[in-house]
């Protein structure tokens, strides 16, 4: 959809574009949206691995398009880029290599020296990887629902789901958790086993009155103009197949030791009620991280998705952090 101003017109220098690129020999899709193509570039890194938030970001964070050229990237194995690589061939390095290639494309296309990064959940870790590899290309990174240690996150999520289910007498969930055993999981059933506690915790957050505007509007997003029929199918396939294959490769990563020094400013946007990405791990990381600037911004009425739960505050805090750079 076009950028439309208050008079129903598209600003003269606006951009609203879906573009297919070849990144390291892999065909992938990005969206570019902004009221003014001369504004700074902000690359949004979706959660997953295997998730696409191209439509969700347009719906939830349209206000950012007034201040940036907002770029959304369907990473290999997700949404419009599901077929970019065989699922069995995708690794964390695939995302890093292609993310760096995409950054290079954006720098050249918009004649910028640096771009801004916002990464959500898995995308927050990917953002750290990119800054770690090429800090000179990025003004700053905002990690939303920051992932830190993937294996420890799964263990804590499992324990939290068990605690809540036991207190609520949810015997069906307890039975499933017991049958699956303690994470981390490996093999072909990672997505299904993880979904037991992740979906349960998501449901708990969705019912929490302290969280505003809870959850994704999945039917709205999957029905959006960005996605054709095959993309809609791959929207789901990415969440299942790509997540299943890639996530178990991430268990050895701990940003507190692997990326304890970053040469660009880093800010963590954390939902106070987040049950999926334990905020204690992000606090630990913020404590040990050596960076030119760093900080935590708390969202008191948010769970795992502050950019949805408190989108107006989110935009204001993005502008505050990035204007400081």
Secondary structure, 3 states (H helix, E strand, C coil): CCCCCCCCCCCCCCEEEEEEEEECCEEEEEEEEECCCCCEEEEEECCCCCCCCHHHHHHHCHHHHHCEEEEEEECCCCHHHHHHCCHHHCCHHHHHHHHHHHHHHHHHHCCCCCEEEEEECHHHHHHHHHHHHCHHHEEEEEEECCCCEHHHHHHHHHHHHHHHHHHHCCHHHHHHHHHHCCCCCCCCCHHHHHHHHHHHHHHHHHCCCCCCCCCCCHHHHHCCCCCCHHHHHHHHHHHHHHHHHHHCCCCCCEHHHHCCECCCEEEEEEECCCCCCCHHHHHHHHHHCECCCEEEEEECCCCCCHHHHCHHHHHHHHHHHHHCC
